[in-house]
Amino acid sequence: QMQLVESGGDLVQAGGSLRLSCAASGRAFSNHVMGWYRQAPGKQRDLVATITSGGSTNYADSVKGRFTISRDNAKKMVYLQMNSLKPEDTAVYYCRADNRYSTLFYWGQGTQVTVSS
């Protein structure tokens, strides 16, 4: 079992930056691939970025070069640094943990990011 709590969402102007954090509690954090997903109103939840315990990353094309995912295995934390924000980045951002050795996965409750033009 793993619990995830996101923080850092806010209202920001276009071109600005935000840093999201996800605090994990539970066992075997390093056994999980961690990810950030987002869901805009009326749209499906989409992948933003993922990171393995070894630091390998994957990004959606729409955020490449602007967002950076990172993790601290000792602190059980995952971060999403978002730069050059655009109004289309407005969404609820969710943290997700995928167990590498099973089909189990966990979601956080989400944090709202709003980018004004």
Biopython code that builds the backbone (N, CA, C, O; Angstrom):
import numpy as np
from Bio.PDB.StructureBuilder import StructureBuilder

atoms = [
    (1, "GLN", "N", (0.834, -1.189, 0.000)),
    (1, "GLN", "CA", (0.000, 0.000, 0.000)),
    (1, "GLN", "C", (0.873, 1.245, 0.000)),
    (1, "GLN", "O", (1.904, 1.289, 0.671)),
    (2, "MET", "N", (0.461, 2.246, -0.746)),
    (2, "MET", "CA", (1.221, 3.484, -0.803)),
    (2, "MET", "C", (0.242, 4.647, -0.846)),
    (2, "MET", "O", (-0.775, 4.588, -1.537)),
    (3, "GLN", "N", (0.551, 5.697, -0.109)),
    (3, "GLN", "CA", (-0.245, 6.921, -0.141)),
    (3, "GLN", "C", (0.586, 8.020, -0.772)),
    (3, "GLN", "O", (1.785, 8.136, -0.521)),
    (4, "LEU", "N", (-0.066, 8.824, -1.594)),
    (4, "LEU", "CA", (0.608, 9.900, -2.314)),
    (4, "LEU", "C", (-0.106, 11.212, -2.040)),
    (4, "LEU", "O", (-1.332, 11.284, -2.123)),
    (5, "VAL", "N", (0.649, 12.242, -1.716)),
    (5, "VAL", "CA", (0.078, 13.559, -1.452)),
    (5, "VAL", "C", (0.819, 14.596, -2.276)),
    (5, "VAL", "O", (2.020, 14.807, -2.104)),
    (6, "GLU", "N", (0.078, 15.249, -3.186)),
    (6, "GLU", "CA", (0.661, 16.279, -4.030)),
    (6, "GLU", "C", (0.523, 17.650, -3.380)),
    (6, "GLU", "O", (-0.370, 17.884, -2.565)),
    (7, "SER", "N", (1.420, 18.541, -3.756)),
    (7, "SER", "CA", (1.342, 19.932, -3.328)),
    (7, "SER", "C", (2.063, 20.801, -4.339)),
    (7, "SER", "O", (2.803, 20.309, -5.190)),
    (8, "GLY", "N", (1.833, 22.110, -4.230)),
    (8, "GLY", "CA", (2.546, 23.044, -5.076)),
    (8, "GLY", "C", (1.720, 23.680, -6.180)),
    (8, "GLY", "O", (2.182, 24.612, -6.839)),
    (9, "GLY", "N", (0.507, 23.191, -6.392)),
    (9, "GLY", "CA", (-0.330, 23.794, -7.420)),
    (9, "GLY", "C", (-0.698, 25.223, -7.072)),
    (9, "GLY", "O", (-0.798, 25.581, -5.899)),
    (10, "ASP", "N", (-0.901, 26.045, -8.110)),
    (10, "ASP", "CA", (-1.181, 27.457, -7.862)),
    (10, "ASP", "C", (-1.686, 28.102, -9.138)),
    (10, "ASP", "O", (-1.760, 27.464, -10.189)),
    (11, "LEU", "N", (-2.032, 29.374, -9.032)),
    (11, "LEU", "CA", (-2.358, 30.199, -10.185)),
    (11, "LEU", "C", (-1.101, 30.962, -10.571)),
    (11, "LEU", "O", (-0.476, 31.614, -9.735)),
    (12, "VAL", "N", (-0.736, 30.874, -11.850)),
    (12, "VAL", "CA", (0.492, 31.515, -12.320)),
    (12, "VAL", "C", (0.239, 32.102, -13.705)),
    (12, "VAL", "O", (-0.607, 31.613, -14.455)),
    (13, "GLN", "N", (0.976, 33.142, -14.030)),
    (13, "GLN", "CA", (0.844, 33.742, -15.349)),
    (13, "GLN", "C", (1.607, 32.942, -16.390)),
    (13, "GLN", "O", (2.571, 32.245, -16.073)),
    (14, "ALA", "N", (1.170, 33.050, -17.621)),
    (14, "ALA", "CA", (1.865, 32.388, -18.717)),
    (14, "ALA", "C", (3.328, 32.831, -18.738)),
    (14, "ALA", "O", (3.647, 34.006, -18.555)),
    (15, "GLY", "N", (4.204, 31.854, -18.968)),
    (15, "GLY", "CA", (5.633, 32.119, -18.953)),
    (15, "GLY", "C", (6.267, 31.892, -17.602)),
    (15, "GLY", "O", (7.493, 31.886, -17.485)),
    (16, "GLY", "N", (5.458, 31.705, -16.585)),
    (16, "GLY", "CA", (5.972, 31.503, -15.242)),
    (16, "GLY", "C", (6.360, 30.069, -14.967)),
    (16, "GLY", "O", (6.328, 29.214, -15.852)),
    (17, "SER", "N", (6.727, 29.821, -13.720)),
    (17, "SER", "CA", (7.202, 28.499, -13.296)),
    (17, "SER", "C", (6.503, 28.061, -12.020)),
    (17, "SER", "O", (6.070, 28.879, -11.209)),
    (18, "LEU", "N", (6.407, 26.746, -11.867)),
    (18, "LEU", "CA", (5.905, 26.134, -10.645)),
    (18, "LEU", "C", (6.666, 24.845, -10.404)),
    (18, "LEU", "O", (7.170, 24.217, -11.336)),
    (19, "ARG", "N", (6.742, 24.464, -9.142)),
    (19, "ARG", "CA", (7.325, 23.183, -8.786)),
    (19, "ARG", "C", (6.308, 22.391, -7.982)),
    (19, "ARG", "O", (5.892, 22.808, -6.901)),
    (20, "LEU", "N", (5.915, 21.254, -8.518)),
    (20, "LEU", "CA", (5.004, 20.360, -7.820)),
    (20, "LEU", "C", (5.798, 19.323, -7.043)),
    (20, "LEU", "O", (6.871, 18.892, -7.464)),
    (21, "SER", "N", (5.249, 18.932, -5.901)),
    (21, "SER", "CA", (5.867, 17.903, -5.085)),
    (21, "SER", "C", (4.865, 16.795, -4.812)),
    (21, "SER", "O", (3.661, 17.035, -4.723)),
    (22, "CYS", "N", (5.371, 15.595, -4.683)),
    (22, "CYS", "CA", (4.550, 14.430, -4.335)),
    (22, "CYS", "C", (5.273, 13.677, -3.228)),
    (22, "CYS", "O", (6.381, 13.176, -3.419)),
    (23, "ALA", "N", (4.630, 13.606, -2.073)),
    (23, "ALA", "CA", (5.190, 12.889, -0.936)),
    (23, "ALA", "C", (4.560, 11.500, -0.856)),
    (23, "ALA", "O", (3.338, 11.362, -0.823)),
    (24, "ALA", "N", (5.399, 10.491, -0.827)),
    (24, "ALA", "CA", (4.919, 9.102, -0.768)),
    (24, "ALA", "C", (5.148, 8.519, 0.614)),
    (24, "ALA", "O", (6.161, 8.790, 1.258)),
    (25, "SER", "N", (4.213, 7.729, 1.051)),
    (25, "SER", "CA", (4.394, 6.985, 2.288)),
    (25, "SER", "C", (4.012, 5.545, 2.023)),
    (25, "SER", "O", (3.115, 5.267, 1.227)),
    (26, "GLY", "N", (4.683, 4.643, 2.680)),
    (26, "GLY", "CA", (4.475, 3.228, 2.428)),
    (26, "GLY", "C", (5.809, 2.558, 2.167)),
    (26, "GLY", "O", (6.875, 3.161, 2.292)),
    (27, "ARG", "N", (5.712, 1.311, 1.806)),
    (27, "ARG", "CA", (6.926, 0.516, 1.667)),
    (27, "ARG", "C", (7.455, 0.498, 0.241)),
    (27, "ARG", "O", (6.705, 0.667, -0.721)),
    (28, "ALA", "N", (8.743, 0.292, 0.126)),
    (28, "ALA", "CA", (9.395, -0.002, -1.153)),
    (28, "ALA", "C", (9.169, 1.077, -2.205)),
    (28, "ALA", "O", (8.766, 0.787, -3.331)),
    (29, "PHE", "N", (9.430, 2.312, -1.827)),
    (29, "PHE", "CA", (9.281, 3.414, -2.794)),
    (29, "PHE", "C", (10.119, 3.150, -4.041)),
    (29, "PHE", "O", (9.672, 3.423, -5.155)),
    (30, "SER", "N", (11.309, 2.631, -3.866)),
    (30, "SER", "CA", (12.215, 2.429, -5.002)),
    (30, "SER", "C", (11.725, 1.330, -5.942)),
    (30, "SER", "O", (12.253, 1.191, -7.045)),
    (31, "ASN", "N", (10.737, 0.554, -5.533)),
    (31, "ASN", "CA", (10.162, -0.467, -6.413)),
    (31, "ASN", "C", (9.112, 0.102, -7.360)),
    (31, "ASN", "O", (8.515, -0.637, -8.143)),
    (32, "HIS", "N", (8.887, 1.405, -7.293)),
    (32, "HIS", "CA", (7.818, 2.015, -8.067)),
    (32, "HIS", "C", (8.349, 2.989, -9.103)),
    (32, "HIS", "O", (9.234, 3.799, -8.826)),
    (33, "VAL", "N", (7.793, 2.893, -10.295)),
    (33, "VAL", "CA", (7.960, 3.943, -11.286)),
    (33, "VAL", "C", (6.996, 5.059, -10.907)),
    (33, "VAL", "O", (5.804, 4.816, -10.719)),
    (34, "MET", "N", (7.505, 6.272, -10.795)),
    (34, "MET", "CA", (6.686, 7.404, -10.382)),
    (34, "MET", "C", (6.354, 8.271, -11.589)),
    (34, "MET", "O", (7.161, 8.431, -12.504)),
    (35, "GLY", "N", (5.154, 8.821, -11.568)),
    (35, "GLY", "CA", (4.739, 9.630, -12.712)),
    (35, "GLY", "C", (3.851, 10.782, -12.322)),
    (35, "GLY", "O", (3.230, 10.791, -11.259)),
    (36, "TRP", "N", (3.806, 11.752, -13.208)),
    (36, "TRP", "CA", (2.870, 12.856, -13.119)),
    (36, "TRP", "C", (1.917, 12.761, -14.321)),
    (36, "TRP", "O", (2.336, 12.545, -15.459)),
    (37, "TYR", "N", (0.651, 12.928, -14.031)),
    (37, "TYR", "CA", (-0.396, 12.947, -15.048)),
    (37, "TYR", "C", (-1.218, 14.211, -14.840)),
    (37, "TYR", "O", (-1.170, 14.820, -13.772)),
    (38, "ARG", "N", (-1.967, 14.601, -15.855)),
    (38, "ARG", "CA", (-2.818, 15.778, -15.697)),
    (38, "ARG", "C", (-4.145, 15.572, -16.400)),
    (38, "ARG", "O", (-4.254, 14.825, -17.373)),
    (39, "GLN", "N", (-5.153, 16.263, -15.875)),
    (39, "GLN", "CA", (-6.492, 16.165, -16.440)),
    (39, "GLN", "C", (-7.124, 17.548, -16.470)),
    (39, "GLN", "O", (-7.376, 18.164, -15.434)),
    (40, "ALA", "N", (-7.372, 18.016, -17.685)),
    (40, "ALA", "CA", (-8.060, 19.292, -17.874)),
    (40, "ALA", "C", (-9.567, 19.048, -17.870)),
    (40, "ALA", "O", (-10.010, 17.928, -18.128)),
    (41, "PRO", "N", (-10.357, 20.075, -17.582)),
    (41, "PRO", "CA", (-11.820, 19.900, -17.542)),
    (41, "PRO", "C", (-12.365, 19.327, -18.844)),
    (41, "PRO", "O", (-12.070, 19.834, -19.927)),
    (42, "GLY", "N", (-13.158, 18.271, -18.731)),
    (42, "GLY", "CA", (-13.775, 17.668, -19.899)),
    (42, "GLY", "C", (-12.856, 16.804, -20.738)),
    (42, "GLY", "O", (-13.245, 16.341, -21.810)),
    (43, "LYS", "N", (-11.638, 16.583, -20.260)),
    (43, "LYS", "CA", (-10.671, 15.795, -21.024)),
    (43, "LYS", "C", (-10.212, 14.587, -20.220)),
    (43, "LYS", "O", (-10.445, 14.502, -19.014)),
    (44, "GLN", "N", (-9.565, 13.664, -20.896)),
    (44, "GLN", "CA", (-9.055, 12.478, -20.220)),
    (44, "GLN", "C", (-7.776, 12.817, -19.468)),
    (44, "GLN", "O", (-7.147, 13.847, -19.711)),
    (45, "ARG", "N", (-7.407, 11.940, -18.559)),
    (45, "ARG", "CA", (-6.173, 12.101, -17.807)),
    (45, "ARG", "C", (-5.013, 11.623, -18.672)),
    (45, "ARG", "O", (-5.029, 10.499, -19.174)),
    (46, "ASP", "N", (-4.012, 12.472, -18.842)),
    (46, "ASP", "CA", (-2.892, 12.173, -19.736)),
    (46, "ASP", "C", (-1.570, 12.137, -18.990)),
    (46, "ASP", "O", (-1.377, 12.803, -17.974)),
    (47, "LEU", "N", (-0.675, 11.337, -19.532)),
    (47, "LEU", "CA", (0.678, 11.257, -19.003)),
    (47, "LEU", "C", (1.421, 12.573, -19.235)),
    (47, "LEU", "O", (1.344, 13.158, -20.315)),
    (48, "VAL", "N", (2.140, 13.028, -18.209)),
    (48, "VAL", "CA", (3.032, 14.175, -18.354)),
    (48, "VAL", "C", (4.482, 13.702, -18.377)),
    (48, "VAL", "O", (5.241, 14.025, -19.291)),
    (49, "ALA", "N", (4.852, 12.931, -17.356)),
    (49, "ALA", "CA", (6.240, 12.456, -17.260)),
    (49, "ALA", "C", (6.312, 11.291, -16.291)),
    (49, "ALA", "O", (5.497, 11.179, -15.374)),
    (50, "THR", "N", (7.301, 10.419, -16.501)),
    (50, "THR", "CA", (7.567, 9.326, -15.570)),
    (50, "THR", "C", (9.053, 9.257, -15.285)),
    (50, "THR", "O", (9.879, 9.764, -16.043)),
    (51, "ILE", "N", (9.374, 8.611, -14.161)),
    (51, "ILE", "CA", (10.771, 8.433, -13.782)),
    (51, "ILE", "C", (10.922, 7.118, -13.029)),
    (51, "ILE", "O", (10.138, 6.808, -12.132)),
    (52, "THR", "N", (11.945, 6.346, -13.408)),
    (52, "THR", "CA", (12.216, 5.095, -12.711)),
    (52, "THR", "C", (13.064, 5.365, -11.476)),
    (52, "THR", "O", (13.538, 6.481, -11.264)),
    (53, "SER", "N", (13.244, 4.337, -10.674)),
    (53, "SER", "CA", (14.060, 4.497, -9.467)),
    (53, "SER", "C", (15.508, 4.800, -9.821)),
    (53, "SER", "O", (16.233, 5.401, -9.028)),
    (54, "GLY", "N", (15.922, 4.390, -10.993)),
    (54, "GLY", "CA", (17.289, 4.668, -11.438)),
    (54, "GLY", "C", (17.459, 6.017, -12.110)),
    (54, "GLY", "O", (18.573, 6.422, -12.442)),
    (55, "GLY", "N", (16.328, 6.722, -12.312)),
    (55, "GLY", "CA", (16.403, 8.067, -12.873)),
    (55, "GLY", "C", (16.106, 8.183, -14.354)),
    (55, "GLY", "O", (16.235, 9.270, -14.917)),
    (56, "SER", "N", (15.714, 7.106, -15.000)),
    (56, "SER", "CA", (15.336, 7.198, -16.406)),
    (56, "SER", "C", (13.990, 7.907, -16.525)),
    (56, "SER", "O", (13.052, 7.614, -15.784)),
    (57, "THR", "N", (13.912, 8.838, -17.462)),
    (57, "THR", "CA", (12.721, 9.675, -17.570)),
    (57, "THR", "C", (12.050, 9.541, -18.934)),
    (57, "THR", "O", (12.660, 9.140, -19.925)),
    (58, "ASN", "N", (10.780, 9.891, -18.935)),
    (58, "ASN", "CA", (9.986, 9.892, -20.159)),
    (58, "ASN", "C", (9.017, 11.059, -20.065)),
    (58, "ASN", "O", (8.425, 11.302, -19.013)),
    (59, "TYR", "N", (8.853, 11.798, -21.195)),
    (59, "TYR", "CA", (8.006, 12.987, -21.182)),
    (59, "TYR", "C", (7.014, 12.970, -22.331)),
    (59, "TYR", "O", (7.292, 12.432, -23.403)),
    (60, "ALA", "N", (5.864, 13.560, -22.095)),
    (60, "ALA", "CA", (4.945, 13.827, -23.180)),
    (60, "ALA", "C", (5.573, 14.875, -24.096)),
    (60, "ALA", "O", (6.292, 15.760, -23.633)),
    (61, "ASP", "N", (5.300, 14.774, -25.393)),
    (61, "ASP", "CA", (5.891, 15.712, -26.343)),
    (61, "ASP", "C", (5.540, 17.149, -25.999)),
    (61, "ASP", "O", (6.346, 18.053, -26.219)),
    (62, "SER", "N", (4.357, 17.367, -25.465)),
    (62, "SER", "CA", (3.883, 18.720, -25.199)),
    (62, "SER", "C", (4.653, 19.430, -24.084)),
    (62, "SER", "O", (4.567, 20.651, -23.957)),
    (63, "VAL", "N", (5.399, 18.681, -23.280)),
    (63, "VAL", "CA", (6.116, 19.303, -22.162)),
    (63, "VAL", "C", (7.631, 19.165, -22.271)),
    (63, "VAL", "O", (8.359, 19.702, -21.437)),
    (64, "LYS", "N", (8.110, 18.457, -23.280)),
    (64, "LYS", "CA", (9.549, 18.270, -23.436)),
    (64, "LYS", "C", (10.254, 19.610, -23.543)),
    (64, "LYS", "O", (9.825, 20.499, -24.279)),
    (65, "GLY", "N", (11.342, 19.740, -22.800)),
    (65, "GLY", "CA", (12.102, 20.979, -22.826)),
    (65, "GLY", "C", (11.600, 22.039, -21.864)),
    (65, "GLY", "O", (12.273, 23.045, -21.640)),
    (66, "ARG", "N", (10.408, 21.818, -21.288)),
    (66, "ARG", "CA", (9.845, 22.800, -20.351)),
    (66, "ARG", "C", (9.689, 22.221, -18.944)),
    (66, "ARG", "O", (9.856, 22.932, -17.953)),
    (67, "PHE", "N", (9.370, 20.936, -18.861)),
    (67, "PHE", "CA", (9.137, 20.294, -17.563)),
    (67, "PHE", "C", (10.272, 19.327, -17.260)),
    (67, "PHE", "O", (10.862, 18.740, -18.167)),
    (68, "THR", "N", (10.568, 19.168, -15.976)),
    (68, "THR", "CA", (11.581, 18.220, -15.530)),
    (68, "THR", "C", (11.058, 17.438, -14.336)),
    (68, "THR", "O", (10.657, 18.018, -13.326)),
    (69, "ILE", "N", (11.067, 16.116, -14.462)),
    (69, "ILE", "CA", (10.671, 15.264, -13.349)),
    (69, "ILE", "C", (11.922, 14.785, -12.626)),
    (69, "ILE", "O", (12.946, 14.510, -13.252)),
    (70, "SER", "N", (11.829, 14.687, -11.317)),
    (70, "SER", "CA", (12.950, 14.179, -10.530)),
    (70, "SER", "C", (12.396, 13.463, -9.298)),
    (70, "SER", "O", (11.224, 13.602, -8.950)),
    (71, "ARG", "N", (13.265, 12.699, -8.656)),
    (71, "ARG", "CA", (12.830, 11.990, -7.455)),
    (71, "ARG", "C", (13.974, 11.896, -6.467)),
    (71, "ARG", "O", (15.146, 11.924, -6.843)),
    (72, "ASP", "N", (13.614, 11.785, -5.193)),
    (72, "ASP", "CA", (14.575, 11.583, -4.116)),
    (72, "ASP", "C", (14.137, 10.311, -3.401)),
    (72, "ASP", "O", (13.199, 10.332, -2.604)),
    (73, "ASN", "N", (14.810, 9.216, -3.685)),
    (73, "ASN", "CA", (14.382, 7.933, -3.123)),
    (73, "ASN", "C", (14.520, 7.903, -1.597)),
    (73, "ASN", "O", (13.710, 7.269, -0.920)),
    (74, "ALA", "N", (15.509, 8.564, -1.063)),
    (74, "ALA", "CA", (15.704, 8.566, 0.390)),
    (74, "ALA", "C", (14.558, 9.291, 1.096)),
    (74, "ALA", "O", (14.133, 8.885, 2.177)),
    (75, "LYS", "N", (14.063, 10.361, 0.482)),
    (75, "LYS", "CA", (12.980, 11.143, 1.087)),
    (75, "LYS", "C", (11.605, 10.696, 0.613)),
    (75, "LYS", "O", (10.589, 11.186, 1.108)),
    (76, "LYS", "N", (11.563, 9.776, -0.335)),
    (76, "LYS", "CA", (10.293, 9.310, -0.913)),
    (76, "LYS", "C", (9.506, 10.483, -1.502)),
    (76, "LYS", "O", (8.317, 10.660, -1.236)),
    (77, "MET", "N", (10.202, 11.263, -2.299)),
    (77, "MET", "CA", (9.593, 12.441, -2.907)),
    (77, "MET", "C", (9.770, 12.405, -4.427)),
    (77, "MET", "O", (10.762, 11.888, -4.940)),
    (78, "VAL", "N", (8.795, 12.961, -5.126)),
    (78, "VAL", "CA", (8.868, 13.146, -6.570)),
    (78, "VAL", "C", (8.523, 14.604, -6.852)),
    (78, "VAL", "O", (7.656, 15.182, -6.197)),
    (79, "TYR", "N", (9.198, 15.187, -7.819)),
    (79, "TYR", "CA", (8.997, 16.600, -8.134)),
    (79, "TYR", "C", (8.724, 16.767, -9.620)),
    (79, "TYR", "O", (9.128, 15.950, -10.447)),
    (80, "LEU", "N", (8.034, 17.837, -9.925)),
    (80, "LEU", "CA", (7.839, 18.225, -11.325)),
    (80, "LEU", "C", (8.110, 19.726, -11.415)),
    (80, "LEU", "O", (7.309, 20.543, -10.962)),
    (81, "GLN", "N", (9.244, 20.069, -12.001)),
    (81, "GLN", "CA", (9.579, 21.473, -12.244)),
    (81, "GLN", "C", (8.974, 21.872, -13.575)),
    (81, "GLN", "O", (9.278, 21.277, -14.609)),
    (82, "MET", "N", (8.122, 22.876, -13.546)),
    (82, "MET", "CA", (7.419, 23.312, -14.754)),
    (82, "MET", "C", (7.829, 24.738, -15.080)),
    (82, "MET", "O", (7.578, 25.653, -14.295)),
    (83, "ASN", "N", (8.452, 24.932, -16.224)),
    (83, "ASN", "CA", (8.886, 26.248, -16.680)),
    (83, "ASN", "C", (8.144, 26.631, -17.954)),
    (83, "ASN", "O", (7.546, 25.786, -18.619)),
    (84, "SER", "N", (8.192, 27.896, -18.275)),
    (84, "SER", "CA", (7.552, 28.405, -19.499)),
    (84, "SER", "C", (6.116, 27.911, -19.605)),
    (84, "SER", "O", (5.696, 27.404, -20.646)),
    (85, "LEU", "N", (5.388, 28.060, -18.544)),
    (85, "LEU", "CA", (4.025, 27.544, -18.505)),
    (85, "LEU", "C", (3.118, 28.247, -19.502)),
    (85, "LEU", "O", (3.256, 29.443, -19.763)),
    (86, "LYS", "N", (2.181, 27.470, -20.056)),
    (86, "LYS", "CA", (1.227, 27.958, -21.039)),
    (86, "LYS", "C", (-0.197, 27.758, -20.502)),
    (86, "LYS", "O", (-0.428, 26.900, -19.650)),
    (87, "PRO", "N", (-1.137, 28.544, -21.000)),
    (87, "PRO", "CA", (-2.526, 28.344, -20.553)),
    (87, "PRO", "C", (-3.016, 26.906, -20.759)),
    (87, "PRO", "O", (-3.822, 26.407, -19.974)),
    (88, "GLU", "N", (-2.534, 26.246, -21.803)),
    (88, "GLU", "CA", (-2.956, 24.862, -22.050)),
    (88, "GLU", "C", (-2.375, 23.871, -21.056)),
    (88, "GLU", "O", (-2.730, 22.693, -21.088)),
    (89, "ASP", "N", (-1.500, 24.313, -20.185)),
    (89, "ASP", "CA", (-1.007, 23.451, -19.103)),
    (89, "ASP", "C", (-1.969, 23.425, -17.916)),
    (89, "ASP", "O", (-1.774, 22.663, -16.969)),
    (90, "THR", "N", (-3.001, 24.257, -17.971)),
    (90, "THR", "CA", (-3.985, 24.286, -16.894)),
    (90, "THR", "C", (-4.668, 22.940, -16.755)),
    (90, "THR", "O", (-5.222, 22.409, -17.718)),
    (91, "ALA", "N", (-4.626, 22.388, -15.544)),
    (91, "ALA", "CA", (-5.193, 21.068, -15.286)),
    (91, "ALA", "C", (-5.021, 20.727, -13.812)),
    (91, "ALA", "O", (-4.331, 21.426, -13.069)),
    (92, "VAL", "N", (-5.659, 19.647, -13.415)),
    (92, "VAL", "CA", (-5.338, 19.035, -12.127)),
    (92, "VAL", "C", (-4.206, 18.046, -12.387)),
    (92, "VAL", "O", (-4.301, 17.198, -13.274)),
    (93, "TYR", "N", (-3.147, 18.163, -11.614)),
    (93, "TYR", "CA", (-1.976, 17.313, -11.780)),
    (93, "TYR", "C", (-1.981, 16.241, -10.691)),
    (93, "TYR", "O", (-2.130, 16.526, -9.503)),
    (94, "TYR", "N", (-1.813, 14.996, -11.143)),
    (94, "TYR", "CA", (-1.864, 13.840, -10.254)),
    (94, "TYR", "C", (-0.526, 13.119, -10.233)),
    (94, "TYR", "O", (0.140, 12.980, -11.259)),
    (95, "CYS", "N", (-0.155, 12.674, -9.075)),
    (95, "CYS", "CA", (1.013, 11.813, -8.903)),
    (95, "CYS", "C", (0.545, 10.358, -8.939)),
    (95, "CYS", "O", (-0.522, 10.025, -8.423)),
    (96, "ARG", "N", (1.351, 9.507, -9.549)),
    (96, "ARG", "CA", (0.998, 8.087, -9.640)),
    (96, "ARG", "C", (2.233, 7.243, -9.362)),
    (96, "ARG", "O", (3.347, 7.594, -9.750)),
    (97, "ALA", "N", (2.014, 6.132, -8.686)),
    (97, "ALA", "CA", (3.076, 5.166, -8.410)),
    (97, "ALA", "C", (2.698, 3.824, -9.016)),
    (97, "ALA", "O", (1.627, 3.291, -8.727)),
    (98, "ASP", "N", (3.560, 3.279, -9.844)),
    (98, "ASP", "CA", (3.334, 1.972, -10.468)),
    (98, "ASP", "C", (4.358, 0.978, -9.943)),
    (98, "ASP", "O", (5.565, 1.173, -10.083)),
    (99, "ASN", "N", (3.858, -0.083, -9.340)),
    (99, "ASN", "CA", (4.764, -1.114, -8.823)),
    (99, "ASN", "C", (5.400, -1.872, -9.978)),
    (99, "ASN", "O", (4.701, -2.365, -10.863)),
    (100, "ARG", "N", (6.701, -1.964, -9.968)),
    (100, "ARG", "CA", (7.423, -2.622, -11.054)),
    (100, "ARG", "C", (7.190, -4.122, -11.105)),
    (100, "ARG", "O", (7.386, -4.743, -12.150)),
    (101, "TYR", "N", (6.772, -4.718, -9.985)),
    (101, "TYR", "CA", (6.709, -6.183, -9.887)),
    (101, "TYR", "C", (5.285, -6.714, -9.820)),
    (101, "TYR", "O", (5.073, -7.910, -9.623)),
    (102, "SER", "N", (4.317, -5.833, -9.982)),
    (102, "SER", "CA", (2.928, -6.272, -9.975)),
    (102, "SER", "C", (2.116, -5.292, -10.810)),
    (102, "SER", "O", (2.656, -4.370, -11.420)),
    (103, "THR", "N", (0.817, -5.512, -10.823)),
    (103, "THR", "CA", (-0.085, -4.601, -11.541)),
    (103, "THR", "C", (-0.638, -3.500, -10.645)),
    (103, "THR", "O", (-1.496, -2.729, -11.074)),
    (104, "LEU", "N", (-0.165, -3.419, -9.422)),
    (104, "LEU", "CA", (-0.675, -2.418, -8.483)),
    (104, "LEU", "C", (-0.197, -1.019, -8.860)),
    (104, "LEU", "O", (0.950, -0.828, -9.264)),
    (105, "PHE", "N", (-1.085, -0.056, -8.722)),
    (105, "PHE", "CA", (-0.715, 1.337, -8.905)),
    (105, "PHE", "C", (-1.559, 2.180, -7.962)),
    (105, "PHE", "O", (-2.609, 1.745, -7.488)),
    (106, "TYR", "N", (-1.083, 3.398, -7.695)),
    (106, "TYR", "CA", (-1.722, 4.282, -6.725)),
    (106, "TYR", "C", (-1.748, 5.702, -7.267)),
    (106, "TYR", "O", (-0.841, 6.132, -7.980)),
    (107, "TRP", "N", (-2.816, 6.424, -6.910)),
    (107, "TRP", "CA", (-2.968, 7.827, -7.317)),
    (107, "TRP", "C", (-2.994, 8.721, -6.088)),
    (107, "TRP", "O", (-3.446, 8.318, -5.016)),
    (108, "GLY", "N", (-2.503, 9.937, -6.261)),
    (108, "GLY", "CA", (-2.723, 10.965, -5.267)),
    (108, "GLY", "C", (-4.046, 11.661, -5.523)),
    (108, "GLY", "O", (-4.786, 11.294, -6.436)),
    (109, "GLN", "N", (-4.340, 12.671, -4.709)),
    (109, "GLN", "CA", (-5.634, 13.349, -4.802)),
    (109, "GLN", "C", (-5.629, 14.486, -5.824)),
    (109, "GLN", "O", (-6.687, 14.992, -6.196)),
    (110, "GLY", "N", (-4.460, 14.882, -6.268)),
    (110, "GLY", "CA", (-4.350, 15.918, -7.287)),
    (110, "GLY", "C", (-4.106, 17.300, -6.722)),
    (110, "GLY", "O", (-4.461, 17.591, -5.580)),
    (111, "THR", "N", (-3.492, 18.152, -7.537)),
    (111, "THR", "CA", (-3.266, 19.547, -7.181)),
    (111, "THR", "C", (-3.543, 20.405, -8.416)),
    (111, "THR", "O", (-3.126, 20.065, -9.523)),
    (112, "GLN", "N", (-4.242, 21.505, -8.219)),
    (112, "GLN", "CA", (-4.690, 22.333, -9.341)),
    (112, "GLN", "C", (-3.600, 23.299, -9.784)),
    (112, "GLN", "O", (-3.011, 24.019, -8.977)),
    (113, "VAL", "N", (-3.350, 23.294, -11.084)),
    (113, "VAL", "CA", (-2.455, 24.265, -11.705)),
    (113, "VAL", "C", (-3.278, 25.075, -12.705)),
    (113, "VAL", "O", (-3.904, 24.516, -13.605)),
    (114, "THR", "N", (-3.268, 26.376, -12.541)),
    (114, "THR", "CA", (-3.984, 27.262, -13.442)),
    (114, "THR", "C", (-3.014, 28.287, -13.999)),
    (114, "THR", "O", (-2.342, 28.999, -13.253)),
    (115, "VAL", "N", (-2.950, 28.351, -15.331)),
    (115, "VAL", "CA", (-2.050, 29.284, -16.005)),
    (115, "VAL", "C", (-2.898, 30.317, -16.731)),
    (115, "VAL", "O", (-3.671, 29.977, -17.627)),
    (116, "SER", "N", (-2.752, 31.567, -16.347)),
    (116, "SER", "CA", (-3.537, 32.643, -16.962)),
    (116, "SER", "C", (-2.758, 33.265, -18.115)),
    (116, "SER", "O", (-1.529, 33.335, -18.100)),
    (117, "SER", "N", (-3.508, 33.710, -19.108)),
    (117, "SER", "CA", (-2.855, 34.297, -20.291)),
    (117, "SER", "C", (-2.666, 35.798, -20.130)),
    (117, "SER", "O", (-2.134, 36.452, -21.027)),
]
sb = StructureBuilder()
sb.init_structure("model")
sb.init_model(0)
sb.init_chain("A")
sb.init_seg("    ")
for serial, (resi, resn, name, xyz) in enumerate(atoms, 1):
    if name == "N":
        sb.init_residue(resn, " ", resi, " ")
    sb.init_atom(name, np.array(xyz, "f"), 0.0, 1.0, " ", f" {name:<3s}", serial, name[0])
structure = sb.get_structure()
